[in-house]
Amino acid sequence: MNTKRISKFLSLVLRHKPEALPIVLDDQGWADLDEIIEKMQGKGMKVDQAIIQSVVANNDKQRFRLDLANRRIRANQGHSIDIDLALEPSIPPNELFHGTATRFLDSIMEKGLIRGSRQHVHLSLDIGTATKVGSRHGKPTILKVDAQAMHQQGFVFYVSENGVWLTDHVPVPFLTKADNR
Ligand code: HQG
């Protein structure tokens, strides 16, 4: 099983659908590593402790985290299920970016950025990262978020362990187009 498929499967069970294995996540999204490995092996997937450790360490977006004892694993962000990552509110940089697809723009400029099925709206530090995020949905386009103004007006931001900025909702007045698409 290649590392990309392992990463995708871990994203599925640690963010969205633990019942697919099945495993149980605790309130903060942690799962028992030995149990995950055993159950993945039970489904015919060729994984062991070393392989999972290498997937976690080398993951392109650092999507996962092991606890200090390497006994539990969780996803750093991106959950649709109701867990509490226990992130502390953080002061955002003045500007953040959101990559989306051009076909969503009309709706976004009407309702602002909404979190949809995920727990938060996801924002990027730079346009390059935002472009990659938007490309997953179609023709990418980039919105600039006036995070400084939002922060000054009391909107709360969090930053995940892998550097993704998170907030609950970005209202329209804080959004501007950052490109000509
Ligand atoms: C759009 C990936 C219509 C929003 C990435 C996005 C990220 C609206 C889509 C993480 C809207 C939701 C999250 C509105 C927002 N009307 N569409 N009012 N407000 N949208 O996948 O931000 O590889 O749930 O623009 O790197 O694309 O999974 O969110 O296009 O960090 O680790 O609704 O997922 O990380 O799509 O991506 P998503 P996202 P991973």
Boltz pocket constraint, residues with backbone or C-beta under 6 A from the ligand:
constraints:
  - pocket:
      binder: B
      contacts: [[A, 61], [A, 63], [A, 77], [A, 78], [A, 99], [A, 100], [A, 101], [A, 104], [A, 107], [A, 108], [A, 109], [A, 111], [A, 112], [A, 113], [A, 114], [A, 115], [A, 116], [A, 117], [A, 118], [A, 121], [A, 122], [A, 133], [A, 134], [A, 136], [A, 137], [A, 164]]
      max_distance: 6.0
